[in-house]
């Protein structure tokens, strides 16, 4: 069995002290004071854990200096040592992701179980456009067990530069049909396409068909009156929803009364939002809607990471009561708290 510090945990011996720096999931420092005759053994221990070692090598060290065993036990109790090595699981497509989960995991729960938990989760993605395509690909890649995608559109030429799972041979075909076929070929999780447009008049029927999904996402923050009502109606049924647009990700909603509180908070911080909302409710004859895949990929990646955090609880979500906002001029991401 191998032993090593977790990713982004670093150790060194300096001035008769073991100094441990932990960067994720939160930044912490540990200092262990040493006696003069322990410094040499401590340097050996930290060097072994920085580069990877075996139980046999550690036992040789412990035989020389028992204190090192106590320090080793302390590091294990703080969950600072890796419990999963991807190289030991060459046939597992999620091996590298499980290593990441292990890096964040600070509990006694098996990291492999966290990945297994993801395989038991189900997500409904509303829309198979730029955001929906990117998000479905990311969540499927993360191992979400069952993804439902609802959309009634067909693939057009203007989709090809932003909805990267489609190609020219797919033009004219239903988006959800092509998307589900391509994702299912990967064998990472089940994807079901629903060829319909989810609206206020049919959302109950669609939700009845998909059953008790663990999360609904794919729609932008509900500023428009129709989307506001759709969010509230779905939340009233007991579902959890995660908002995502082309330039923002979050927050997570569990109750309908949260919608207006957050909307008022956003408008108070960014008054220009009112002008955008008016444009949405009264679209021009030629309603311009610029869309750029690199921006979509950034927000979709942020959303997927937050959804994995929500399902596994490996660390606190950043957008449970906040929203990621992407600045198109420099691609900096701000966390807007409510």
Secondary structure, 3 states (H helix, E strand, C coil): CEECECCCEEEEEECCEEEEEECCCCCEEEEEECCHHHHHHHHHHHHHHHHCEEHHHHHHHHHHCHHHHHHHHHHHHCCCECCCCHHHCCCCCCHHHHHHHHHHCCCCCCHHHHHHHHHCCEEEEECCCHHHHHHHHHHHHHCCCEEEEECCCECCHHHCCCCCCCCHHHCCCEHHHHHHHHHHCCCCCEEEEECCCCCCCCHHHHHHHHCCCCEEECCCCCCCHHHHHHHHHHHHCCCCEEEECCCEEEEEECCCCHHHHHHHHHHHHCCCHHHHHHHHHCCCCCCCCCCCHHHHHHHHHHHHHHHHHHHHCCCCCCCCCEEEEECCCCCCEEEEEC
